[in-house]
């Protein structure tokens, strides 16, 4: 019996800039995706109750409407993974986006290869068969408490093997802590490590990410045993609870 290969992921590119849509769509096609170029929310919702989309790539600043509100609506109605495109100077909107659960952010102008890598990572975490890979024998794994982070697959796993979903920013923050355990890390260092797409954020961004990460890795987030605060200094990651 012949098995049918997984279909290529369909990505809705929602942006009012026709040139950017064309550029991103061409990039996606070259890398095995099926792009769906849309100028606004009305075009997306016109696709009907089953839009046939695997991921929505949304410009934060859509002309005449809020890309953030569109992202929230798409998430609530269709449960799709969301990646936001943002411009510099949108700090508060980025923070709100993080708090509302956007899977990832890319700041314009972006590196094409990084965009493709980010989209694949988000789709893999969502379980799309075209980008899901088997567990590698040589996976690098860090264990702390009852959890483990598989660096090769970029997955946070419980003891029973089930995955705890992380956004790209949450993953990068946790991996950095695990690479630098038992050391007090200043907030400025964490912002720098998160890269150029997040380095322009206000300090509150780190607070938001720390809060979200604690909810996922700590038994009692308000009393963390791994991801601890050192008031006035920064944060420290304790691998083994005392």
N, C-alpha and C positions, 0 to 999 in steps of 0.2 A: 504493500500500500504506500502510495506516495504522499508525503506530508507537504502541505502548502507552506511556503516561506512566509514569515510574518510580514504584513504590509508595512510600508514606510510610514513613519509618524506624520500625521497631518498637523501642521502648525498654522494657526490663524495669526497673521501679522496685521495688527490693528493700529494704524498710524495715519494721520491726516496728511503726511508728507509723501506724495506719490513717488518721488525719487528714492526716498529711503525704503519705501515698501518694495520697490523694484530691485534695489540693491540687496536687501535682506532676502527677498524671495529667490533671487539668483544664487545667493550664497547657500541657502537651504537646499535648493535643488542639486547643487554640486556636491552636497554632503549627505545625500540619501534621504532627505525630508521631502514631504509634499507641502509646499506653501499655499496658503489661502490668503490672498491680499485683500484687505478690507479697510475702508477709510474711516469708519465710525461704528458706534454701537448699533445703530439701526441696521447696518449691513450684516452685522453678526447675528442679531436676533432674527433677521429675515431668513436665516438658514433653517429655522423651525425648531421644534421641541427636541430633535435629535440632530445637532449640527454636524456630527461626524468629524469632530475635531479632537485631537489628543492633547493639545497644549495651546494656550493663548499667550502671545507675545504682545504686550500692550504698552503704547506710549502713555506715560503719566499725564502729559499735557496735550490731550486731544483738543482740537479747536471746538470751542463752544460747549464742551462737556468735560466731565472728570474721568480720566482714565482709571483712577483709583476706585471710583464708584462702579465703573463698568466691571473692574476686576472682582469686586465684592459680589456683584450680581451674577457674574458668570460662575464664580465659586459656589454660591448658594444654590443656583438653579441647575448647574450641570456637574459640579464637583471636579472641574478641570484644574490641572496644574496651571499656575500663573507665573509668568516672568515679566517684570516691568522694565521698560526702558525709561531712564530718567536723565535730566540735564543737570548741570552743576547749579547749585543754589536752591535745590528743592529739598533742603534738609528736613523740614517739618513733615512734608508729604512722604518722604522716605521712612521716617520714623512711624508715621501712621500706617504706612504700608507694611512695615515689619510687624507692627502690633496686630494688624488685621490678618496676617498669615500668608502674605505673598511668598511664593516658593523661592524667588530670587530676584535680584535687581542687577541691571547692567547700566553703567553710565555712558552716555554718548559724549564724544565718539568712542566706540568700543573696538577691541581687537577681534577680528572675525573668527579666528581660531578659538578664542576664549568664549565667544558667544556660542559656538557650536558645542564646545565642551560642556558649557553650563546647561544648555538645552538637553543634551544627552543625559547629564547627571540627574536633572529634574525628572525626565521621562523614565529613567531607570528606577529611580525611587518610587515612581508611580506604578511601576510594574509593566511598562509597555514591552511586549515580547520582542520587538525589533532591536531593543537596546539592553535587554536583560541578559546578563552573562552568568555562566555557572561559577561556583566558588572555585577560586584558583588554589592549587595545592600549596603554593608559596605565599599565600596572603600574609601580610604584616598585620598583626592584631595586638592591640593594647587592651589589657583587662584592668578594670577597677570596680570594686564592689561586685555586684552581680551582673554587671554590664561589660561589654567589650566593643571596641571600635575597630572595624575591619578597614584599614587604610587603603588596601588594594581595591576594594569594592565601594569604599566611601559609605559604609553602613554602620549604624549603631544598633547592636543586637542585645536582646535580653538573654537570660540563661537558657530559655527554651528555644532560642534561635529566631524568635520573631523580631521584626525590625521596628525600631522607634524612628519615625520619619524626622529628618532634620532638613532645614533649609540650607542653602549653600553657605550663608554667613554663619549659621549655627555650627555647621560641620567644621568650617575653617577655624572658628574660635576654639571649639573643643579639641581639634587636632593640635592646635598650637599649645594649648594648656598641657596636653599629654606629652608633647615633645619637650616641655619645660616644666616638669613637675617639681613640687616642693620649692618653688621660687616665686617670690612676690613680683608680679608683673604690673607695671604702671599702666593706666588707661591709655596714655599716649602711645605706648608700645603696641597695645592691642589694636588700636585704630590703624596704626601704620601697617601692621601685619595683615589686616583685612584687605588691604590693597587699594588701588586708586579709585575703585568704584564706591568705596565706603569712607575713604580718608577725609572727605570733605564734610562728613556728618558732624553734627553737634555731639558733645560728650554724652548726651542722653542715649545715643544709639547703643553704646556699650551697656548701659544700664538695662535697656530693653532686651538686648541679646542675652545678657547674663540671667535676667529673670526668666526668659523663655527656656534657656538651657537648663536652669535649675529645675523647672517644672518637668523636664524630661529625664533628668539623670538622678535627682535626689528623691529619697523616700518622703522626706518632709522638706519641701522647697524653702520654707521660712526658717528652717534650721539645717542649713547645708553642712554635710560632712566632707564633701569632695571640693566643691567650688566655693571657697570661702573668701570673704572680704577682709582686707586689712585696712581699716579706716585711715584715710589720708595718704595711703601708699599704693593701693591697687588691689589685685586679686591673686590668690594662690590656689593651686590645684593639689589636693592631698590625695594620693593614690589609694592608700590603705587607711580605713577608718580606725581610730584608736579604740 
